[in-house]
Amino acid sequence: KDEALSDEERVGLAKLQSYVGKFEPTRYITKTGTPALDSQGRPQVEARYINTKALLECERKTECKELLDNMADFGDKLLKIVADQRAPK
């Protein structure tokens, strides 16, 4: 896949990968607001939704930050919806 990229696109991809690689895992929070733990007592983590197309279209760092902040909020909302659906009724 990388072979089809121009040199400029490769540089951009490397920057994006480096930036995304610095993200902290999103901890899964239960409906009661406490961190969910796995079978070994470690906090469970969830994958984050990142719209890379929109991120690449950003022209300024402030746009990127705002977009990523909104994605984190969106991810949190999704996690809460899933937790609500999994909770016993």
N, C-alpha and C positions, 0 to 999 in steps of 0.2 A: 504494500500500500504506500509506503513512504517513497518508493521509487517514482511515483507519479507526481510528487510534490516538487515545486520549484525550490531553489535555495532559500528564497525569502519565506516561503511557506514552511520549510523545515525549521528555520530559525523561530518563526512564530509558534510552531507546534512545540518546539523545545521549551520556549518561554512559558507556554500554557501548561505543559506537563510539569514544569518546575513549580509554577504557581499553585496548581491544583495539588501537587504532592505535599505541600505545606499545610493543607487543610487538616484539622483535627477531626477524628471520627465523631459522628453524632451519637450521643448516648441515648439509648431507648429509655423513655420515661413512662412509667405506668400511669393509669388513670388517676391514681392518688398523688402523683407528682414525685414518686420515689424512683430512683434508678432501678431498672430491671437487671437482675443478675443471671448469669448462665449457671450451668450445673457445677462449675468450679468456683463460683462466687465472684467472678469477674463481671464488671459492667458489660451488658450487651450493647453492641453498636449496630447502627443501621446505615445503609448506604445513603448517600445524599444524591438528590436529583440536581444535575447541572446541565443547563441548556447551553452547550458549547457553541452552537451556532450564534445565539444571541451574544454570548460572551466575546466571540471573535469579532462581532460587528461593532463592539464598543470602540469609540475613538479616544476616550480619555479614561484615566484610572478611576476617576470619581464615578463614571458610568459603570465600570466593572464592579466597583465596590457596592454600589446601590443594587445592581442586578444580583450579585451574590448574596447580599443581605436579604433581598426579597425571596431568593430561592431557598434560603435557610428557613425563612418564615413559612414558605409554602411547604417545605419538607416537614416542619414541625406540625403544621396543620394536618398533613397526611398521616403522620405517625399517631396523632391524637385520634383521628377518625378510625384508624385500624385498631388502636387500643380499645376504643369504645365498642367496636364491633366484636372484639374478642372477649370482652368482659362478660361474665355471667349475668344473665338478666333475671 
